[in-house]
Amino acid sequence: MPPTSELGARGEAIAVAYLTDTGLRVLDRNWRCREGELDLVAREGEALVFCEVKARRGTGYGHPVEAVTHTKQRRIRVLAQRWLAAHDEHARDVRFDVVGVLVRSEGPALVTHLRGAFS
């Protein structure tokens, strides 16, 4: 099995493919500022979507989406404000999604997409 950083990159690539297949347009990946990093920023119609991606090999420590705690949600909201201040993107709606990717040793990964996972 790949190391954690490779697992994260693979999970993110799977999430990007899934999101684009379902109609989202990815605007930014791994955007960084002083406060941290946003995994994905996408657009779906009039909505700007800030998406946190969590990948795991199993559910021994819970489903990947459960790793997005209230503390992480707060950080993502701050990062979204920073991203909006740094970019000339306007949207009627802003949404926070979580994509959980279970990478299995055999068979395709299992993707769970929580739209509007938090506000």
N, C-alpha and C positions, 0 to 999 in steps of 0.2 A: 504494500500500500504506500501511496505517496506521503511525504511529510506534510505537516499541517499547512504550510504556505502553498504547496502545490495543490492540496485539497481545496483550499480557499479559492485559488485561481481557477481551478477546474469547475468548482461550484458556481463561480461568478460567470464563467463562459456558458455554462448550461443555463443559468438564469437569463442571460442576455438573449440566447437563442429562443428560450421559451417566451420571453416578453415580446420580442420582435415578431415571433410567430403568432402571437395573440393580438398584434396590432399596435403595440407601443413603439415609439421611436426613441431610441437611446440618444441622449444629448451629451452625456458626460459619464466617465467611468473613473473610479478611484480619485475623485477630486479631493485635494488636501488643502488645509489651511492650518493655522496655529492650533486651533481647537480639536483637530482630528481629521477624519476622512469620511466622505460619503461614498458608498459603494457604487450606486447608480442614480443618475437623474434622467428621467424620461418624460416624454409627452404622450398623452393619450387624449386626443381631441383638444378640448379647452383646458384640460387638467395638466398641471405640472406634477410629476410623481417622483418623490424621493424614496428610493427603495434600498432597504437593508437586506443583504444576502447572507444567509448562514448555511454552511455546508457541514455535514457530519457523515461519518461512515456507518453509524447506527444510532439507536435510540436509548442506549444504556444510560445516558445522562439527560434524557428527555428528547423530544422532537426539536429539530434545529430552530423552528420559529419561537420556541420557548426561551431561547437565549437572548431575545430582545427584551431586556428588563426595562422597568420604568426609568432607571438611570440612563440606559442606552437610548431610550426614546427621547428623553430630555436633551441629550447630546445631539441627536439627529435633528431635532427641531432647531437648535442653535446653529448647527452646520447648514441647515437649509436657509436660514436667514442670511448667513454669510455668503452662501452661493448666490442667492438672489441679489444681494448687494453688489456682487462681483460680475454679474452677467446681465445682459440686456434681453432678458426673457420675461415676458409678461403672460400671465395666465389668470383666467377667471377663477379657477379652483386650484388648490394645492392639496395633495394627498400624500399620505405616508403608507407605503406598502412594505410588506416583509415577504421575502421568498426563501423558503426552506428547501434545501436540496439534500436528499439522502443518496449519497454515492454508494452503490452496492458493488461488491466484488464481481457479481455476475448479473447481467441484465442491465437495462437502462436505469438511469437515476430516477428517483421519484421526486417530483417537484410539487410543492405546496405554495400557492400564491394567495396571500391574504391582502386583499384590496382594502384600503382604509383601515389598516390594522390598528392604528392609533391616530389621535388628532393633536 
